[in-house]
């Protein structure tokens, strides 16, 4: 995993914001690792569970973070 993944992840969660669950954060991290390092997406949660839903919501935020990063802040 690259330092850039960690940098973007920390920037997203080390600032004041609404609290997020561990599965949500795992999804954000997975999306950033996919975009930056080409890593595959793990499927750590049982489909149809709240954890799985949170994970995929986090993936959506991770993609949005990447789009902002690569489009000069424009989403």
Secondary structure, 3 states (H helix, E strand, C coil): CCHHHHHHHHHHHCCCCCCCCHHHHHHHHHHHHHHHHCCCCCCCCCCCCHHHHHHHHHHHHHHHHHHHHHCCCCC
